[in-house]
Amino acid sequence: MLRLRPTRLLAIGGLVLVGFLYWKPTQSYMRTNRELKARNAEVRALREERAKLKQRIAQAGTGGQLVREARRLGLVKPGEQLFIVRNIPAWRKHH
């Protein structure tokens, strides 16, 4: 049978203690690293979306085309009232 000397037992205990003390910070580091990767992916996606929106704004042009796009989105100019008309095909069929 293997007999452990007190010095070996103390060394093993010290290693276990060091491992125990490093466990929590290591877990925290790994969790933080995963969150960082997720946030970086989110930032990349948002930057891509921003670039697409900027390109869309540049392509929107000025004047009438921009006003038509704003109307399509349901936007109104200051001081205007928004009217939503529904069932136009049914109204046309009736009249």
C-alpha positions in Angstrom: 0.0 0.0 0.0 1.2 3.5 -0.9 2.0 5.6 2.2 1.9 9.4 1.9 4.4 11.3 3.8 3.3 14.5 5.5 5.2 16.7 3.1 3.5 15.1 0.1 0.2 15.3 1.7 0.8 19.0 2.5 1.9 19.5 -1.2 -1.3 17.8 -2.5 -3.4 19.9 -0.1 -1.7 23.1 -1.3 -2.4 22.2 -4.9 -6.0 21.5 -4.1 -6.2 24.8 -2.3 -4.6 26.7 -5.2 -7.0 25.0 -7.6 -9.9 25.9 -5.4 -8.8 29.5 -5.2 -8.4 29.7 -9.0 -11.7 28.0 -9.8 -14.0 31.0 -9.3 -11.9 33.6 -11.1 -11.4 31.2 -14.0 -15.1 30.6 -14.3 -15.7 34.4 -14.1 -13.1 35.0 -16.8 -14.6 32.4 -19.1 -18.2 33.7 -18.6 -17.0 37.3 -19.2 -15.1 36.2 -22.3 -18.3 34.5 -23.7 -20.3 37.6 -23.0 -17.7 39.8 -24.7 -17.8 37.6 -27.8 -21.6 37.8 -27.9 -21.5 41.6 -27.5 -18.8 41.9 -30.2 -21.1 39.9 -32.6 -24.0 42.2 -31.7 -21.8 45.3 -32.4 -20.8 43.9 -35.7 -24.4 43.2 -36.7 -25.4 46.7 -35.6 -22.6 48.2 -37.6 -23.7 46.3 -40.7 -27.2 47.4 -40.2 -26.1 51.0 -39.8 -24.0 50.8 -43.0 -27.1 49.5 -44.8 -29.3 52.2 -43.4 -26.7 54.9 -44.4 -26.6 53.4 -47.9 -30.4 53.4 -48.0 -30.5 57.1 -47.0 -27.9 57.9 -49.7 -30.1 56.1 -52.3 -33.3 57.7 -51.0 -32.4 60.9 -52.8 -34.1 64.2 -52.1 -37.4 65.9 -52.7 -40.3 63.8 -53.9 -38.8 60.4 -53.5 -37.9 61.1 -49.9 -41.4 62.5 -49.1 -43.0 59.4 -50.7 -40.8 57.1 -48.6 -41.7 59.0 -45.5 -45.4 58.8 -46.3 -45.1 55.1 -46.9 -43.6 54.8 -43.4 -46.6 56.8 -42.0 -44.7 60.0 -41.2 -46.3 63.4 -41.5 -45.0 66.9 -41.7 -45.3 69.1 -38.6 -48.8 70.6 -38.5 -50.4 67.9 -40.7 -53.0 65.4 -39.6 -52.7 61.8 -40.5 -55.8 60.1 -41.9 -55.8 56.3 -42.4 -58.3 55.2 -45.1 -59.2 51.5 -45.1 -61.2 49.2 -47.4 -60.7 51.4 -50.5 -61.3 48.4 -52.8 -64.6 47.7 -51.1 -65.6 51.4 -51.4 -64.7 51.4 -55.1 -66.7 48.3 -55.6 -69.7 49.8 -53.9 -69.6 53.1 -55.8 
